[in-house]
Amino acid sequence: MKIEYFAWLKDTIGLGEEEISIHANVTDVGKLINWLSTRSPRYAEAFEFAEVIKVVVNRENVGNDHPVKQDDEVIFIPPIAGG
């Protein structure tokens, strides 16, 4: 699975994208976020407020119940504040 992180997610995790192999029990976006959060303290911090993060799977905006599979491209976009 290809995953891309933007804005403060990228800064917190320390990378902009990665290729990962997901576990068989990771079947939807919500489970993917939960699993990513267990990878390290940086991931846990990045996804602490997961409810505000926009998720795109294969160029489609989706919710946490959207299914995911190994060959998907997933993008996490947090809200961006500015003036």
PDB file of N, CA, C and O in Angstrom:
ATOM      1  N   MET A   1       0.848  -1.165   0.000  1.00  0.00           N
ATOM      2  CA  MET A   1       0.000   0.000   0.000  1.00  0.00           C
ATOM      3  C   MET A   1       0.898   1.234   0.000  1.00  0.00           C
ATOM      4  O   MET A   1       1.876   1.315   0.743  1.00  0.00           O
ATOM      5  N   LYS A   2       0.542   2.181  -0.845  1.00  0.00           N
ATOM      6  CA  LYS A   2       1.260   3.452  -0.844  1.00  0.00           C
ATOM      7  C   LYS A   2       0.465   4.431   0.007  1.00  0.00           C
ATOM      8  O   LYS A   2      -0.738   4.610  -0.187  1.00  0.00           O
ATOM      9  N   ILE A   3       1.154   5.063   0.955  1.00  0.00           N
ATOM     10  CA  ILE A   3       0.517   6.044   1.821  1.00  0.00           C
ATOM     11  C   ILE A   3       1.271   7.359   1.710  1.00  0.00           C
ATOM     12  O   ILE A   3       2.502   7.388   1.724  1.00  0.00           O
ATOM     13  N   GLU A   4       0.510   8.454   1.600  1.00  0.00           N
ATOM     14  CA  GLU A   4       1.096   9.788   1.578  1.00  0.00           C
ATOM     15  C   GLU A   4       0.529  10.599   2.738  1.00  0.00           C
ATOM     16  O   GLU A   4      -0.650  10.498   3.076  1.00  0.00           O
ATOM     17  N   TYR A   5       1.406  11.409   3.339  1.00  0.00           N
ATOM     18  CA  TYR A   5       1.031  12.266   4.463  1.00  0.00           C
ATOM     19  C   TYR A   5       1.329  13.711   4.089  1.00  0.00           C
ATOM     20  O   TYR A   5       2.353  13.994   3.466  1.00  0.00           O
ATOM     21  N   PHE A   6       0.444  14.623   4.463  1.00  0.00           N
ATOM     22  CA  PHE A   6       0.620  16.035   4.153  1.00  0.00           C
ATOM     23  C   PHE A   6       0.635  16.882   5.424  1.00  0.00           C
ATOM     24  O   PHE A   6       0.169  16.460   6.482  1.00  0.00           O
ATOM     25  N   ALA A   7       1.184  18.089   5.285  1.00  0.00           N
ATOM     26  CA  ALA A   7       1.187  19.135   6.316  1.00  0.00           C
ATOM     27  C   ALA A   7       1.751  18.610   7.634  1.00  0.00           C
ATOM     28  O   ALA A   7       2.813  17.989   7.651  1.00  0.00           O
ATOM     29  N   TRP A   8       1.037  18.859   8.752  1.00  0.00           N
ATOM     30  CA  TRP A   8       1.581  18.484  10.051  1.00  0.00           C
ATOM     31  C   TRP A   8       1.678  16.980  10.251  1.00  0.00           C
ATOM     32  O   TRP A   8       2.449  16.530  11.099  1.00  0.00           O
ATOM     33  N   LEU A   9       0.926  16.191   9.502  1.00  0.00           N
ATOM     34  CA  LEU A   9       1.098  14.733   9.581  1.00  0.00           C
ATOM     35  C   LEU A   9       2.489  14.355   9.093  1.00  0.00           C
ATOM     36  O   LEU A   9       3.186  13.561   9.725  1.00  0.00           O
ATOM     37  N   LYS A  10       2.881  14.925   7.975  1.00  0.00           N
ATOM     38  CA  LYS A  10       4.209  14.684   7.409  1.00  0.00           C
ATOM     39  C   LYS A  10       5.297  15.097   8.396  1.00  0.00           C
ATOM     40  O   LYS A  10       6.265  14.365   8.603  1.00  0.00           O
ATOM     41  N   ASP A  11       5.136  16.261   9.000  1.00  0.00           N
ATOM     42  CA  ASP A  11       6.120  16.759   9.960  1.00  0.00           C
ATOM     43  C   ASP A  11       6.192  15.881  11.208  1.00  0.00           C
ATOM     44  O   ASP A  11       7.283  15.596  11.702  1.00  0.00           O
ATOM     45  N   THR A  12       5.059  15.460  11.711  1.00  0.00           N
ATOM     46  CA  THR A  12       5.017  14.666  12.937  1.00  0.00           C
ATOM     47  C   THR A  12       5.576  13.261  12.726  1.00  0.00           C
ATOM     48  O   THR A  12       6.363  12.767  13.534  1.00  0.00           O
ATOM     49  N   ILE A  13       5.162  12.624  11.633  1.00  0.00           N
ATOM     50  CA  ILE A  13       5.627  11.259  11.355  1.00  0.00           C
ATOM     51  C   ILE A  13       7.082  11.272  10.895  1.00  0.00           C
ATOM     52  O   ILE A  13       7.849  10.357  11.198  1.00  0.00           O
ATOM     53  N   GLY A  14       7.451  12.317  10.162  1.00  0.00           N
ATOM     54  CA  GLY A  14       8.830  12.430   9.700  1.00  0.00           C
ATOM     55  C   GLY A  14       9.058  11.929   8.291  1.00  0.00           C
ATOM     56  O   GLY A  14      10.200  11.737   7.874  1.00  0.00           O
ATOM     57  N   LEU A  15       7.980  11.714   7.554  1.00  0.00           N
ATOM     58  CA  LEU A  15       8.113  11.340   6.151  1.00  0.00           C
ATOM     59  C   LEU A  15       6.850  11.701   5.393  1.00  0.00           C
ATOM     60  O   LEU A  15       5.771  11.812   5.976  1.00  0.00           O
ATOM     61  N   GLY A  16       6.993  11.884   4.088  1.00  0.00           N
ATOM     62  CA  GLY A  16       5.874  12.292   3.258  1.00  0.00           C
ATOM     63  C   GLY A  16       5.122  11.151   2.623  1.00  0.00           C
ATOM     64  O   GLY A  16       3.934  11.263   2.323  1.00  0.00           O
ATOM     65  N   GLU A  17       5.825  10.045   2.418  1.00  0.00           N
ATOM     66  CA  GLU A  17       5.159   8.875   1.838  1.00  0.00           C
ATOM     67  C   GLU A  17       5.930   7.627   2.195  1.00  0.00           C
ATOM     68  O   GLU A  17       7.106   7.667   2.558  1.00  0.00           O
ATOM     69  N   GLU A  18       5.222   6.510   2.079  1.00  0.00           N
ATOM     70  CA  GLU A  18       5.847   5.217   2.340  1.00  0.00           C
ATOM     71  C   GLU A  18       5.048   4.109   1.674  1.00  0.00           C
ATOM     72  O   GLU A  18       3.862   4.262   1.384  1.00  0.00           O
ATOM     73  N   GLU A  19       5.716   3.004   1.442  1.00  0.00           N
ATOM     74  CA  GLU A  19       5.074   1.786   0.949  1.00  0.00           C
ATOM     75  C   GLU A  19       5.074   0.804   2.115  1.00  0.00           C
ATOM     76  O   GLU A  19       6.119   0.532   2.706  1.00  0.00           O
ATOM     77  N   ILE A  20       3.902   0.278   2.441  1.00  0.00           N
ATOM     78  CA  ILE A  20       3.803  -0.652   3.564  1.00  0.00           C
ATOM     79  C   ILE A  20       3.018  -1.891   3.150  1.00  0.00           C
ATOM     80  O   ILE A  20       2.270  -1.882   2.172  1.00  0.00           O
ATOM     81  N   SER A  21       3.207  -2.941   3.912  1.00  0.00           N
ATOM     82  CA  SER A  21       2.370  -4.132   3.792  1.00  0.00           C
ATOM     83  C   SER A  21       1.435  -4.127   4.984  1.00  0.00           C
ATOM     84  O   SER A  21       1.878  -4.071   6.131  1.00  0.00           O
ATOM     85  N   ILE A  22       0.147  -4.186   4.713  1.00  0.00           N
ATOM     86  CA  ILE A  22      -0.826  -4.142   5.806  1.00  0.00           C
ATOM     87  C   ILE A  22      -1.164  -5.551   6.284  1.00  0.00           C
ATOM     88  O   ILE A  22      -1.062  -6.519   5.530  1.00  0.00           O
ATOM     89  N   HIS A  23      -1.564  -5.649   7.535  1.00  0.00           N
ATOM     90  CA  HIS A  23      -2.003  -6.912   8.112  1.00  0.00           C
ATOM     91  C   HIS A  23      -3.368  -7.290   7.545  1.00  0.00           C
ATOM     92  O   HIS A  23      -4.122  -6.426   7.098  1.00  0.00           O
ATOM     93  N   ALA A  24      -3.675  -8.561   7.566  1.00  0.00           N
ATOM     94  CA  ALA A  24      -4.943  -9.056   7.030  1.00  0.00           C
ATOM     95  C   ALA A  24      -6.151  -8.467   7.756  1.00  0.00           C
ATOM     96  O   ALA A  24      -7.225  -8.348   7.167  1.00  0.00           O
ATOM     97  N   ASN A  25      -5.989  -8.098   9.032  1.00  0.00           N
ATOM     98  CA  ASN A  25      -7.130  -7.558   9.783  1.00  0.00           C
ATOM     99  C   ASN A  25      -7.366  -6.075   9.512  1.00  0.00           C
ATOM    100  O   ASN A  25      -8.318  -5.503  10.042  1.00  0.00           O
ATOM    101  N   VAL A  26      -6.528  -5.445   8.703  1.00  0.00           N
ATOM    102  CA  VAL A  26      -6.724  -4.044   8.321  1.00  0.00           C
ATOM    103  C   VAL A  26      -7.583  -4.046   7.054  1.00  0.00           C
ATOM    104  O   VAL A  26      -7.078  -4.202   5.942  1.00  0.00           O
ATOM    105  N   THR A  27      -8.896  -3.870   7.250  1.00  0.00           N
ATOM    106  CA  THR A  27      -9.831  -4.015   6.140  1.00  0.00           C
ATOM    107  C   THR A  27     -10.531  -2.722   5.739  1.00  0.00           C
ATOM    108  O   THR A  27     -11.186  -2.668   4.698  1.00  0.00           O
ATOM    109  N   ASP A  28     -10.396  -1.664   6.572  1.00  0.00           N
ATOM    110  CA  ASP A  28     -11.016  -0.390   6.224  1.00  0.00           C
ATOM    111  C   ASP A  28     -10.146   0.762   6.731  1.00  0.00           C
ATOM    112  O   ASP A  28      -9.162   0.542   7.438  1.00  0.00           O
ATOM    113  N   VAL A  29     -10.510   1.965   6.372  1.00  0.00           N
ATOM    114  CA  VAL A  29      -9.720   3.144   6.726  1.00  0.00           C
ATOM    115  C   VAL A  29      -9.566   3.281   8.238  1.00  0.00           C
ATOM    116  O   VAL A  29      -8.469   3.570   8.717  1.00  0.00           O
ATOM    117  N   GLY A  30     -10.623   3.081   8.984  1.00  0.00           N
ATOM    118  CA  GLY A  30     -10.558   3.198  10.440  1.00  0.00           C
ATOM    119  C   GLY A  30      -9.555   2.226  11.041  1.00  0.00           C
ATOM    120  O   GLY A  30      -8.781   2.593  11.925  1.00  0.00           O
ATOM    121  N   LYS A  31      -9.570   0.991  10.563  1.00  0.00           N
ATOM    122  CA  LYS A  31      -8.622  -0.002  11.069  1.00  0.00           C
ATOM    123  C   LYS A  31      -7.197   0.325  10.619  1.00  0.00           C
ATOM    124  O   LYS A  31      -6.240   0.051  11.342  1.00  0.00           O
ATOM    125  N   LEU A  32      -7.056   0.905   9.438  1.00  0.00           N
ATOM    126  CA  LEU A  32      -5.742   1.333   8.970  1.00  0.00           C
ATOM    127  C   LEU A  32      -5.186   2.418   9.892  1.00  0.00           C
ATOM    128  O   LEU A  32      -4.026   2.354  10.299  1.00  0.00           O
ATOM    129  N   ILE A  33      -5.999   3.401  10.218  1.00  0.00           N
ATOM    130  CA  ILE A  33      -5.569   4.469  11.123  1.00  0.00           C
ATOM    131  C   ILE A  33      -5.192   3.896  12.490  1.00  0.00           C
ATOM    132  O   ILE A  33      -4.165   4.268  13.058  1.00  0.00           O
ATOM    133  N   ASN A  34      -6.012   2.999  13.012  1.00  0.00           N
ATOM    134  CA  ASN A  34      -5.711   2.381  14.306  1.00  0.00           C
ATOM    135  C   ASN A  34      -4.390   1.618  14.254  1.00  0.00           C
ATOM    136  O   ASN A  34      -3.582   1.706  15.178  1.00  0.00           O
ATOM    137  N   TRP A  35      -4.175   0.880  13.191  1.00  0.00           N
ATOM    138  CA  TRP A  35      -2.953   0.095  13.043  1.00  0.00           C
ATOM    139  C   TRP A  35      -1.732   1.009  12.896  1.00  0.00           C
ATOM    140  O   TRP A  35      -0.698   0.775  13.521  1.00  0.00           O
ATOM    141  N   LEU A  36      -1.858   2.047  12.068  1.00  0.00           N
ATOM    142  CA  LEU A  36      -0.752   2.986  11.906  1.00  0.00           C
ATOM    143  C   LEU A  36      -0.395   3.628  13.244  1.00  0.00           C
ATOM    144  O   LEU A  36       0.782   3.849  13.531  1.00  0.00           O
ATOM    145  N   SER A  37      -1.392   3.924  14.054  1.00  0.00           N
ATOM    146  CA  SER A  37      -1.170   4.570  15.352  1.00  0.00           C
ATOM    147  C   SER A  37      -0.332   3.720  16.300  1.00  0.00           C
ATOM    148  O   SER A  37       0.264   4.242  17.243  1.00  0.00           O
ATOM    149  N   THR A  38      -0.285   2.418  16.055  1.00  0.00           N
ATOM    150  CA  THR A  38       0.489   1.524  16.931  1.00  0.00           C
ATOM    151  C   THR A  38       1.924   1.353  16.456  1.00  0.00           C
ATOM    152  O   THR A  38       2.710   0.686  17.129  1.00  0.00           O
ATOM    153  N   ARG A  39       2.286   1.930  15.330  1.00  0.00           N
ATOM    154  CA  ARG A  39       3.622   1.708  14.757  1.00  0.00           C
ATOM    155  C   ARG A  39       4.729   2.404  15.534  1.00  0.00           C
ATOM    156  O   ARG A  39       5.844   1.886  15.608  1.00  0.00           O
ATOM    157  N   SER A  40       4.450   3.558  16.112  1.00  0.00           N
ATOM    158  CA  SER A  40       5.445   4.275  16.909  1.00  0.00           C
ATOM    159  C   SER A  40       4.761   5.452  17.605  1.00  0.00           C
ATOM    160  O   SER A  40       3.634   5.806  17.259  1.00  0.00           O
ATOM    161  N   PRO A  41       5.425   6.048  18.568  1.00  0.00           N
ATOM    162  CA  PRO A  41       4.847   7.234  19.214  1.00  0.00           C
ATOM    163  C   PRO A  41       4.589   8.378  18.230  1.00  0.00           C
ATOM    164  O   PRO A  41       3.644   9.144  18.419  1.00  0.00           O
ATOM    165  N   ARG A  42       5.400   8.506  17.198  1.00  0.00           N
ATOM    166  CA  ARG A  42       5.179   9.564  16.200  1.00  0.00           C
ATOM    167  C   ARG A  42       3.854   9.359  15.464  1.00  0.00           C
ATOM    168  O   ARG A  42       3.106  10.314  15.252  1.00  0.00           O
ATOM    169  N   TYR A  43       3.566   8.120  15.076  1.00  0.00           N
ATOM    170  CA  TYR A  43       2.299   7.829  14.403  1.00  0.00           C
ATOM    171  C   TYR A  43       1.134   8.044  15.359  1.00  0.00           C
ATOM    172  O   TYR A  43       0.100   8.587  14.973  1.00  0.00           O
ATOM    173  N   ALA A  44       1.302   7.619  16.599  1.00  0.00           N
ATOM    174  CA  ALA A  44       0.229   7.805  17.591  1.00  0.00           C
ATOM    175  C   ALA A  44      -0.081   9.283  17.760  1.00  0.00           C
ATOM    176  O   ALA A  44      -1.248   9.668  17.829  1.00  0.00           O
ATOM    177  N   GLU A  45       0.949  10.111  17.826  1.00  0.00           N
ATOM    178  CA  GLU A  45       0.742  11.552  17.956  1.00  0.00           C
ATOM    179  C   GLU A  45       0.077  12.124  16.704  1.00  0.00           C
ATOM    180  O   GLU A  45      -0.826  12.954  16.803  1.00  0.00           O
ATOM    181  N   ALA A  46       0.520  11.683  15.540  1.00  0.00           N
ATOM    182  CA  ALA A  46      -0.023  12.207  14.282  1.00  0.00           C
ATOM    183  C   ALA A  46      -1.518  11.910  14.141  1.00  0.00           C
ATOM    184  O   ALA A  46      -2.275  12.744  13.644  1.00  0.00           O
ATOM    185  N   PHE A  47      -1.933  10.734  14.575  1.00  0.00           N
ATOM    186  CA  PHE A  47      -3.327  10.338  14.404  1.00  0.00           C
ATOM    187  C   PHE A  47      -4.169  10.526  15.673  1.00  0.00           C
ATOM    188  O   PHE A  47      -5.266   9.980  15.781  1.00  0.00           O
ATOM    189  N   GLU A  48      -3.652  11.296  16.623  1.00  0.00           N
ATOM    190  CA  GLU A  48      -4.388  11.537  17.868  1.00  0.00           C
ATOM    191  C   GLU A  48      -5.763  12.150  17.599  1.00  0.00           C
ATOM    192  O   GLU A  48      -6.736  11.814  18.275  1.00  0.00           O
ATOM    193  N   PHE A  49      -5.846  13.040  16.622  1.00  0.00           N
ATOM    194  CA  PHE A  49      -7.120  13.672  16.267  1.00  0.00           C
ATOM    195  C   PHE A  49      -7.532  13.243  14.857  1.00  0.00           C
ATOM    196  O   PHE A  49      -7.787  14.076  13.988  1.00  0.00           O
ATOM    197  N   ALA A  50      -7.591  11.935  14.655  1.00  0.00           N
ATOM    198  CA  ALA A  50      -7.868  11.357  13.338  1.00  0.00           C
ATOM    199  C   ALA A  50      -9.205  11.811  12.758  1.00  0.00           C
ATOM    200  O   ALA A  50      -9.385  11.815  11.540  1.00  0.00           O
ATOM    201  N   GLU A  51     -10.143  12.194  13.625  1.00  0.00           N
ATOM    202  CA  GLU A  51     -11.474  12.570  13.145  1.00  0.00           C
ATOM    203  C   GLU A  51     -11.456  13.824  12.272  1.00  0.00           C
ATOM    204  O   GLU A  51     -12.412  14.060  11.534  1.00  0.00           O
ATOM    205  N   VAL A  52     -10.410  14.624  12.334  1.00  0.00           N
ATOM    206  CA  VAL A  52     -10.354  15.841  11.517  1.00  0.00           C
ATOM    207  C   VAL A  52      -9.546  15.652  10.233  1.00  0.00           C
ATOM    208  O   VAL A  52      -9.446  16.570   9.420  1.00  0.00           O
ATOM    209  N   ILE A  53      -8.972  14.464  10.054  1.00  0.00           N
ATOM    210  CA  ILE A  53      -8.122  14.207   8.891  1.00  0.00           C
ATOM    211  C   ILE A  53      -8.969  13.727   7.722  1.00  0.00           C
ATOM    212  O   ILE A  53      -9.783  12.813   7.856  1.00  0.00           O
ATOM    213  N   LYS A  54      -8.761  14.360   6.575  1.00  0.00           N
ATOM    214  CA  LYS A  54      -9.421  13.948   5.333  1.00  0.00           C
ATOM    215  C   LYS A  54      -8.651  12.756   4.767  1.00  0.00           C
ATOM    216  O   LYS A  54      -7.420  12.749   4.756  1.00  0.00           O
ATOM    217  N   VAL A  55      -9.394  11.743   4.295  1.00  0.00           N
ATOM    218  CA  VAL A  55      -8.762  10.545   3.743  1.00  0.00           C
ATOM    219  C   VAL A  55      -9.200  10.365   2.299  1.00  0.00           C
ATOM    220  O   VAL A  55     -10.382  10.466   1.971  1.00  0.00           O
ATOM    221  N   VAL A  56      -8.225  10.097   1.448  1.00  0.00           N
ATOM    222  CA  VAL A  56      -8.473   9.859   0.034  1.00  0.00           C
ATOM    223  C   VAL A  56      -7.912   8.475  -0.298  1.00  0.00           C
ATOM    224  O   VAL A  56      -6.739   8.199  -0.043  1.00  0.00           O
ATOM    225  N   VAL A  57      -8.748   7.612  -0.865  1.00  0.00           N
ATOM    226  CA  VAL A  57      -8.306   6.294  -1.295  1.00  0.00           C
ATOM    227  C   VAL A  57      -8.519   6.206  -2.798  1.00  0.00           C
ATOM    228  O   VAL A  57      -9.639   6.340  -3.293  1.00  0.00           O
ATOM    229  N   ASN A  58      -7.436   5.980  -3.506  1.00  0.00           N
ATOM    230  CA  ASN A  58      -7.487   5.870  -4.963  1.00  0.00           C
ATOM    231  C   ASN A  58      -8.229   7.050  -5.596  1.00  0.00           C
ATOM    232  O   ASN A  58      -9.083   6.880  -6.467  1.00  0.00           O
ATOM    233  N   ARG A  59      -7.872   8.260  -5.124  1.00  0.00           N
ATOM    234  CA  ARG A  59      -8.393   9.531  -5.640  1.00  0.00           C
ATOM    235  C   ARG A  59      -9.872   9.773  -5.339  1.00  0.00           C
ATOM    236  O   ARG A  59     -10.527  10.555  -6.028  1.00  0.00           O
ATOM    237  N   GLU A  60     -10.397   9.105  -4.314  1.00  0.00           N
ATOM    238  CA  GLU A  60     -11.783   9.295  -3.903  1.00  0.00           C
ATOM    239  C   GLU A  60     -11.826   9.644  -2.420  1.00  0.00           C
ATOM    240  O   GLU A  60     -11.242   8.937  -1.599  1.00  0.00           O
ATOM    241  N   ASN A  61     -12.518  10.734  -2.070  1.00  0.00           N
ATOM    242  CA  ASN A  61     -12.704  11.089  -0.660  1.00  0.00           C
ATOM    243  C   ASN A  61     -13.567  10.024  -0.002  1.00  0.00           C
ATOM    244  O   ASN A  61     -14.622   9.658  -0.521  1.00  0.00           O
ATOM    245  N   VAL A  62     -13.112   9.529   1.145  1.00  0.00           N
ATOM    246  CA  VAL A  62     -13.815   8.416   1.785  1.00  0.00           C
ATOM    247  C   VAL A  62     -13.917   8.634   3.289  1.00  0.00           C
ATOM    248  O   VAL A  62     -13.269   9.515   3.854  1.00  0.00           O
ATOM    249  N   GLY A  63     -14.737   7.818   3.917  1.00  0.00           N
ATOM    250  CA  GLY A  63     -14.881   7.808   5.368  1.00  0.00           C
ATOM    251  C   GLY A  63     -14.131   6.634   5.975  1.00  0.00           C
ATOM    252  O   GLY A  63     -13.516   5.839   5.265  1.00  0.00           O
ATOM    253  N   ASN A  64     -14.189   6.537   7.289  1.00  0.00           N
ATOM    254  CA  ASN A  64     -13.454   5.489   7.997  1.00  0.00           C
ATOM    255  C   ASN A  64     -13.948   4.077   7.730  1.00  0.00           C
ATOM    256  O   ASN A  64     -13.229   3.112   7.990  1.00  0.00           O
ATOM    257  N   ASP A  65     -15.166   3.941   7.214  1.00  0.00           N
ATOM    258  CA  ASP A  65     -15.684   2.606   6.941  1.00  0.00           C
ATOM    259  C   ASP A  65     -15.371   2.129   5.520  1.00  0.00           C
ATOM    260  O   ASP A  65     -15.773   1.033   5.128  1.00  0.00           O
ATOM    261  N   HIS A  66     -14.656   2.952   4.754  1.00  0.00           N
ATOM    262  CA  HIS A  66     -14.318   2.585   3.374  1.00  0.00           C
ATOM    263  C   HIS A  66     -13.297   1.442   3.378  1.00  0.00           C
ATOM    264  O   HIS A  66     -12.306   1.514   4.105  1.00  0.00           O
ATOM    265  N   PRO A  67     -13.518   0.394   2.585  1.00  0.00           N
ATOM    266  CA  PRO A  67     -12.565  -0.721   2.562  1.00  0.00           C
ATOM    267  C   PRO A  67     -11.226  -0.315   1.952  1.00  0.00           C
ATOM    268  O   PRO A  67     -11.159   0.554   1.083  1.00  0.00           O
ATOM    269  N   VAL A  68     -10.165  -0.963   2.427  1.00  0.00           N
ATOM    270  CA  VAL A  68      -8.833  -0.777   1.855  1.00  0.00           C
ATOM    271  C   VAL A  68      -8.224  -2.151   1.570  1.00  0.00           C
ATOM    272  O   VAL A  68      -8.554  -3.150   2.208  1.00  0.00           O
ATOM    273  N   LYS A  69      -7.325  -2.159   0.590  1.00  0.00           N
ATOM    274  CA  LYS A  69      -6.603  -3.383   0.260  1.00  0.00           C
ATOM    275  C   LYS A  69      -5.158  -3.046  -0.062  1.00  0.00           C
ATOM    276  O   LYS A  69      -4.808  -1.875  -0.213  1.00  0.00           O
ATOM    277  N   GLN A  70      -4.333  -4.049  -0.164  1.00  0.00           N
ATOM    278  CA  GLN A  70      -2.888  -3.876  -0.278  1.00  0.00           C
ATOM    279  C   GLN A  70      -2.466  -2.994  -1.452  1.00  0.00           C
ATOM    280  O   GLN A  70      -1.483  -2.262  -1.329  1.00  0.00           O
ATOM    281  N   ASP A  71      -3.157  -3.034  -2.563  1.00  0.00           N
ATOM    282  CA  ASP A  71      -2.706  -2.275  -3.736  1.00  0.00           C
ATOM    283  C   ASP A  71      -3.304  -0.870  -3.832  1.00  0.00           C
ATOM    284  O   ASP A  71      -3.212  -0.231  -4.880  1.00  0.00           O
ATOM    285  N   ASP A  72      -3.914  -0.385  -2.748  1.00  0.00           N
ATOM    286  CA  ASP A  72      -4.504   0.959  -2.737  1.00  0.00           C
ATOM    287  C   ASP A  72      -3.453   2.044  -2.527  1.00  0.00           C
ATOM    288  O   ASP A  72      -2.361   1.799  -2.014  1.00  0.00           O
ATOM    289  N   GLU A  73      -3.829   3.257  -2.945  1.00  0.00           N
ATOM    290  CA  GLU A  73      -3.069   4.457  -2.625  1.00  0.00           C
ATOM    291  C   GLU A  73      -3.932   5.259  -1.652  1.00  0.00           C
ATOM    292  O   GLU A  73      -5.070   5.606  -1.967  1.00  0.00           O
ATOM    293  N   VAL A  74      -3.387   5.553  -0.470  1.00  0.00           N
ATOM    294  CA  VAL A  74      -4.124   6.251   0.577  1.00  0.00           C
ATOM    295  C   VAL A  74      -3.396   7.550   0.896  1.00  0.00           C
ATOM    296  O   VAL A  74      -2.182   7.566   1.095  1.00  0.00           O
ATOM    297  N   ILE A  75      -4.160   8.641   0.941  1.00  0.00           N
ATOM    298  CA  ILE A  75      -3.598   9.947   1.240  1.00  0.00           C
ATOM    299  C   ILE A  75      -4.305  10.505   2.474  1.00  0.00           C
ATOM    300  O   ILE A  75      -5.533  10.498   2.554  1.00  0.00           O
ATOM    301  N   PHE A  76      -3.518  10.986   3.432  1.00  0.00           N
ATOM    302  CA  PHE A  76      -4.046  11.608   4.643  1.00  0.00           C
ATOM    303  C   PHE A  76      -3.755  13.094   4.587  1.00  0.00           C
ATOM    304  O   PHE A  76      -2.599  13.503   4.480  1.00  0.00           O
ATOM    305  N   ILE A  77      -4.821  13.915   4.660  1.00  0.00           N
ATOM    306  CA  ILE A  77      -4.692  15.369   4.561  1.00  0.00           C
ATOM    307  C   ILE A  77      -5.351  16.010   5.785  1.00  0.00           C
ATOM    308  O   ILE A  77      -6.574  15.972   5.921  1.00  0.00           O
ATOM    309  N   PRO A  78      -4.557  16.591   6.663  1.00  0.00           N
ATOM    310  CA  PRO A  78      -5.148  17.261   7.822  1.00  0.00           C
ATOM    311  C   PRO A  78      -5.684  18.627   7.432  1.00  0.00           C
ATOM    312  O   PRO A  78      -5.317  19.165   6.387  1.00  0.00           O
ATOM    313  N   PRO A  79      -6.558  19.195   8.274  1.00  0.00           N
ATOM    314  CA  PRO A  79      -7.007  20.558   8.000  1.00  0.00           C
ATOM    315  C   PRO A  79      -5.819  21.505   8.121  1.00  0.00           C
ATOM    316  O   PRO A  79      -4.915  21.298   8.930  1.00  0.00           O
ATOM    317  N   ILE A  80      -5.845  22.527   7.314  1.00  0.00           N
ATOM    318  CA  ILE A  80      -4.755  23.491   7.327  1.00  0.00           C
ATOM    319  C   ILE A  80      -5.311  24.838   7.754  1.00  0.00           C
ATOM    320  O   ILE A  80      -6.238  25.359   7.134  1.00  0.00           O
ATOM    321  N   ALA A  81      -4.754  25.392   8.797  1.00  0.00           N
ATOM    322  CA  ALA A  81      -5.183  26.681   9.304  1.00  0.00           C
ATOM    323  C   ALA A  81      -4.225  27.764   8.784  1.00  0.00           C
ATOM    324  O   ALA A  81      -3.042  27.511   8.554  1.00  0.00           O
ATOM    325  N   GLY A  82      -4.737  28.907   8.617  1.00  0.00           N
ATOM    326  CA  GLY A  82      -3.881  29.995   8.165  1.00  0.00           C
ATOM    327  C   GLY A  82      -4.675  31.280   8.072  1.00  0.00           C
ATOM    328  O   GLY A  82      -5.895  31.293   8.235  1.00  0.00           O
ATOM    329  N   GLY A  83      -3.972  32.341   7.813  1.00  0.00           N
ATOM    330  CA  GLY A  83      -4.647  33.617   7.771  1.00  0.00           C
ATOM    331  C   GLY A  83      -4.446  34.329   6.467  1.00  0.00           C
ATOM    332  O   GLY A  83      -4.961  35.431   6.280  1.00  0.00           O
TER     333      GLY A  83
END
